Amino acid sequence: MDMFEMQRRIQELEEKVEQLRLSRRVLMNLIERMEKERSSFLARLEQENRRLHRANYRYARSLLRKNLQILELESRLKDYLSRDSVN
């Protein structure tokens, strides 16, 4: 190789190195953006999970109260029917 070809080859390699640096910056920016989106998505999922847990807890307590009311009404009805059958 003569001097001119070596200089041309060096120039080509320097351009490739610069392209690789640019590609690396682009990839790092994409990775950073994806990580932020993932973190945001996880935060929304965690928030939704907490909301659903609270709603489930309220619903379970409501069912428990209704069940207690049913038991109380059944007991009253049994007492009423037993008094009515005695008379």
C-alpha positions as CSV (number, residue, x, y, z in Angstrom):
1,M,0.0,0.0,0.0
2,D,1.2,3.4,-0.8
3,M,0.9,6.4,1.5
4,F,-2.2,7.7,-0.3
5,E,-4.1,4.5,0.2
6,M,-3.1,4.2,3.8
7,Q,-4.3,7.8,4.5
8,R,-7.6,7.0,2.7
9,R,-7.9,3.8,4.7
10,I,-7.2,5.8,8.0
11,Q,-9.9,8.3,7.0
12,E,-12.4,5.5,6.3
13,L,-11.7,3.9,9.7
14,E,-12.0,7.3,11.5
15,E,-15.4,7.8,9.8
16,K,-16.5,4.4,10.9
17,V,-15.4,5.1,14.4
18,E,-17.4,8.3,14.4
19,Q,-20.4,6.5,13.0
20,L,-20.0,3.9,15.7
21,R,-19.9,6.6,18.4
22,L,-23.0,8.2,16.9
23,S,-24.8,4.8,16.9
24,R,-23.8,4.2,20.4
25,R,-25.2,7.6,21.5
26,V,-28.4,6.8,19.7
27,L,-28.7,3.4,21.3
28,M,-27.9,4.8,24.8
29,N,-30.6,7.4,24.3
30,L,-33.1,4.7,23.2
31,I,-32.1,2.5,26.2
32,E,-32.6,5.5,28.6
33,R,-36.0,6.3,27.1
34,M,-37.1,2.7,27.3
35,E,-36.0,2.5,30.9
36,K,-37.9,5.7,31.8
37,E,-41.0,4.3,30.0
38,R,-40.6,1.0,31.9
39,S,-40.3,2.7,35.2
40,S,-43.3,4.9,34.5
41,F,-45.3,1.8,33.4
42,L,-44.3,-0.1,36.6
43,A,-45.3,2.9,38.7
44,R,-48.7,3.0,37.1
45,L,-49.1,-0.8,37.6
46,E,-48.2,-0.5,41.3
47,Q,-50.6,2.4,41.7
48,E,-53.4,0.4,40.0
49,N,-52.5,-2.6,42.1
50,R,-52.8,-0.6,45.3
51,R,-56.2,0.9,44.1
52,L,-57.5,-2.6,43.4
53,H,-56.4,-3.9,46.8
54,R,-58.2,-1.0,48.5
55,A,-61.4,-1.6,46.4
56,N,-61.2,-5.3,47.1
57,Y,-60.8,-4.7,50.9
58,R,-63.8,-2.3,50.9
59,Y,-65.8,-4.9,48.9
60,A,-64.9,-7.7,51.3
61,R,-65.9,-5.6,54.3
62,S,-69.2,-4.7,52.6
63,L,-69.9,-8.4,52.0
64,L,-69.0,-9.2,55.6
65,R,-71.5,-6.5,56.9
66,K,-74.2,-7.8,54.5
67,N,-73.6,-11.3,55.7
68,L,-73.9,-10.2,59.3
69,Q,-77.1,-8.4,58.5
70,I,-78.5,-11.5,56.9
71,L,-77.6,-13.6,59.9
72,E,-79.2,-11.1,62.2
73,L,-82.4,-11.0,60.1
74,E,-82.5,-14.8,59.9
75,S,-82.2,-14.9,63.7
76,R,-85.0,-12.4,64.1
77,L,-87.2,-14.3,61.7
78,K,-86.5,-17.5,63.6
79,D,-87.4,-15.9,66.9
80,Y,-90.5,-14.3,65.4
81,L,-91.7,-17.6,63.8
82,S,-91.0,-19.6,67.0
83,R,-93.0,-17.0,69.1
84,D,-95.8,-17.1,66.4
85,S,-96.0,-20.9,66.5
86,V,-96.3,-20.9,70.3
87,N,-99.4,-18.6,70.2
